[in-house]
Amino acid sequence: MPKRILEGVVVSDKGDKTVVVKVERTLLHPVMKKTVRLSKKYHAHDEANSLKVGDVARIRECAPKSKLKRWEVYSGDDAATSA
């Protein structure tokens, strides 16, 4: 099963090797027929502590690393090296 990849903005980098990424998505409201923006925050594992607040980050699903972390920072280069 392929792993989901999301893109968002880093809103916190306070934890060691952890970043909080805010991912926004848009959808059409079923009754009002208006575009609505929804956002969700994900805790992601950042092994190198390289991301800072305001950076755009790509994250992908992984095995649970802690109580809250189910995602890891994904650079996109991993897929090229493993294939």
Backbone as CSV, one residue per row, in Angstrom:
resi,resn,N_x,N_y,N_z,CA_x,CA_y,CA_z,C_x,C_y,C_z
1,MET,0.840,-1.179,0.000,0.000,0.000,0.000,0.884,1.241,0.000
2,PRO,0.645,2.176,-0.923,1.494,3.375,-0.973,1.249,4.278,0.227
3,LYS,2.292,4.982,0.602,2.209,5.892,1.735,1.720,7.249,1.254
4,ARG,0.835,7.857,2.040,0.326,9.180,1.682,1.424,10.216,1.862
5,ILE,1.441,11.201,0.984,2.391,12.309,1.070,1.575,13.598,1.115
6,LEU,1.846,14.431,2.122,1.149,15.697,2.283,2.161,16.837,2.279
7,GLU,1.681,18.032,1.947,2.552,19.207,1.934,1.905,20.299,2.767
8,GLY,2.706,20.950,3.596,2.177,22.005,4.450,3.272,22.910,4.966
9,VAL,2.906,23.783,5.888,3.819,24.780,6.443,4.156,24.401,7.880
10,VAL,5.426,24.501,8.227,5.863,24.210,9.590,5.393,25.335,10.506
11,VAL,4.647,24.978,11.566,4.156,25.979,12.508,4.888,25.913,13.845
12,SER,5.604,24.806,14.102,6.367,24.700,15.344,7.535,23.743,15.141
13,ASP,8.685,24.112,15.716,9.861,23.238,15.677,10.472,23.138,17.076
14,LYS,9.658,23.292,18.109,10.149,23.329,19.486,10.687,21.987,19.962
15,GLY,10.027,20.890,19.575,10.453,19.577,20.049,11.729,19.110,19.368
16,ASP,12.481,18.272,20.055,13.704,17.717,19.468,13.333,16.677,18.423
17,LYS,13.830,16.868,17.193,13.578,15.981,16.056,12.089,15.874,15.729
18,THR,11.335,16.928,16.043,9.900,16.946,15.770,9.504,18.305,15.208
19,VAL,8.642,18.299,14.198,8.042,19.519,13.680,6.528,19.314,13.610
20,VAL,5.795,20.413,13.748,4.351,20.374,13.576,4.049,21.057,12.252
21,VAL,3.377,20.318,11.360,3.109,20.805,10.012,1.606,21.026,9.864
22,LYS,1.233,22.208,9.402,-0.178,22.532,9.170,-0.470,22.313,7.687
23,VAL,-1.397,21.395,7.410,-1.767,21.055,6.040,-3.158,21.606,5.774
24,GLU,-3.292,22.401,4.715,-4.579,22.962,4.334,-5.126,22.252,3.118
25,ARG,-6.446,22.042,3.112,-7.091,21.477,1.938,-8.368,22.256,1.677
26,THR,-8.825,22.259,0.441,-10.042,22.979,0.086,-11.087,21.988,-0.392
27,LEU,-12.340,22.311,-0.094,-13.427,21.486,-0.577,-14.642,22.364,-0.808
28,LEU,-15.581,21.856,-1.573,-16.799,22.581,-1.866,-17.849,22.215,-0.824
29,HIS,-18.404,23.214,-0.149,-19.431,22.967,0.863,-20.663,22.368,0.175
30,PRO,-21.194,21.263,0.710,-22.272,20.566,0.009,-23.574,21.365,-0.118
31,VAL,-23.869,22.255,0.829,-25.114,23.016,0.784,-24.883,24.412,0.211
32,MET,-23.864,25.103,0.722,-23.624,26.490,0.331,-22.914,26.630,-1.017
33,LYS,-22.315,25.546,-1.499,-21.576,25.561,-2.770,-20.474,26.607,-2.770
34,LYS,-19.848,26.756,-1.616,-18.759,27.714,-1.461,-17.489,26.940,-1.138
35,THR,-16.352,27.403,-1.610,-15.085,26.757,-1.319,-14.689,27.042,0.119
36,VAL,-14.398,25.966,0.855,-14.054,26.081,2.268,-12.641,25.547,2.463
37,ARG,-11.837,26.271,3.263,-10.484,25.807,3.573,-10.486,25.124,4.931
38,LEU,-10.001,23.880,4.965,-9.859,23.144,6.212,-8.380,22.902,6.455
39,SER,-7.969,22.952,7.721,-6.566,22.708,8.022,-6.458,21.707,9.153
40,LYS,-5.351,20.987,9.162,-5.083,20.005,10.202,-3.589,20.019,10.489
41,LYS,-3.244,19.805,11.761,-1.837,19.795,12.152,-1.360,18.360,12.346
42,TYR,-0.168,18.075,11.840,0.442,16.766,11.982,1.803,16.909,12.655
43,HIS,2.107,16.028,13.611,3.440,15.956,14.200,4.275,15.035,13.321
44,ALA,5.435,15.515,12.892,6.272,14.732,11.986,7.695,14.631,12.534
45,HIS,8.344,13.512,12.229,9.705,13.257,12.673,10.686,13.928,11.712
46,ASP,11.574,14.755,12.250,12.600,15.456,11.461,13.957,15.071,12.043
47,GLU,14.553,14.031,11.504,15.789,13.457,12.052,16.918,14.478,12.139
48,ALA,17.032,15.346,11.137,18.164,16.275,11.067,17.875,17.613,11.758
49,ASN,16.669,17.813,12.266,16.284,19.114,12.830,16.545,20.239,11.837
50,SER,16.254,20.005,10.561,16.614,20.958,9.518,15.519,21.978,9.216
51,LEU,14.270,21.674,9.545,13.172,22.579,9.205,12.942,23.619,10.300
52,LYS,12.584,24.810,9.873,12.291,25.908,10.794,10.867,26.397,10.545
53,VAL,10.347,27.211,11.459,8.994,27.736,11.342,8.867,28.539,10.052
54,GLY,7.802,28.277,9.285,7.556,28.980,8.034,8.000,28.215,6.808
55,ASP,8.826,27.173,6.983,9.277,26.375,5.845,8.130,25.519,5.309
56,VAL,8.164,25.262,4.001,7.210,24.341,3.394,7.801,22.942,3.497
57,ALA,7.016,22.013,4.039,7.515,20.660,4.283,6.617,19.639,3.605
58,ARG,7.236,18.577,3.116,6.495,17.420,2.614,6.671,16.312,3.635
59,ILE,5.564,15.690,4.028,5.617,14.616,5.016,4.938,13.380,4.435
60,ARG,5.371,12.205,4.920,4.737,10.966,4.473,4.469,10.065,5.672
61,GLU,3.510,9.182,5.499,3.130,8.256,6.558,4.277,7.319,6.878
62,CYS,4.340,6.879,8.136,5.342,5.902,8.545,4.791,5.131,9.739
63,ALA,5.536,4.172,10.191,5.159,3.435,11.392,5.207,4.390,12.586
64,PRO,4.399,4.159,13.604,4.395,5.063,14.757,5.772,5.196,15.395
65,LYS,6.193,6.449,15.602,7.492,6.713,16.222,7.337,7.166,17.674
66,SER,6.169,7.669,18.030,5.883,8.061,19.410,4.373,8.156,19.561
67,LYS,3.924,8.725,20.659,2.488,8.830,20.925,1.760,9.625,19.843
68,LEU,2.377,10.699,19.367,1.728,11.570,18.398,2.286,11.468,16.980
69,LYS,3.525,10.999,16.839,4.179,11.037,15.531,3.889,9.785,14.711
70,ARG,3.176,10.000,13.594,2.893,8.934,12.628,3.364,9.339,11.234
71,TRP,4.075,10.445,11.153,4.539,11.007,9.884,6.021,11.330,9.999
72,GLU,6.706,11.370,8.852,8.118,11.747,8.823,8.344,12.721,7.679
73,VAL,9.359,13.572,7.838,9.698,14.536,6.802,10.222,13.772,5.603
74,TYR,9.731,14.164,4.430,10.036,13.449,3.190,10.613,14.440,2.197
75,SER,11.813,14.120,1.698,12.468,15.053,0.773,12.137,14.772,-0.676
76,GLY,11.708,13.551,-0.994,11.424,13.201,-2.386,12.592,12.514,-3.042
77,ASP,13.814,12.687,-2.506,14.995,12.053,-3.074,15.052,10.566,-2.705
78,ASP,14.369,10.178,-1.615,14.386,8.781,-1.163,13.818,7.848,-2.220
79,ALA,12.786,8.290,-2.926,12.135,7.431,-3.920,13.082,7.166,-5.087
80,ALA,13.896,8.138,-5.452,14.811,7.963,-6.577,15.942,6.994,-6.217
81,THR,16.396,7.027,-4.982,17.503,6.168,-4.593,17.056,4.730,-4.352
82,SER,15.800,4.535,-3.876,15.345,3.188,-3.585,14.854,2.453,-4.825
83,ALA,14.502,3.175,-5.874,13.978,2.524,-7.086,15.073,2.081,-8.016
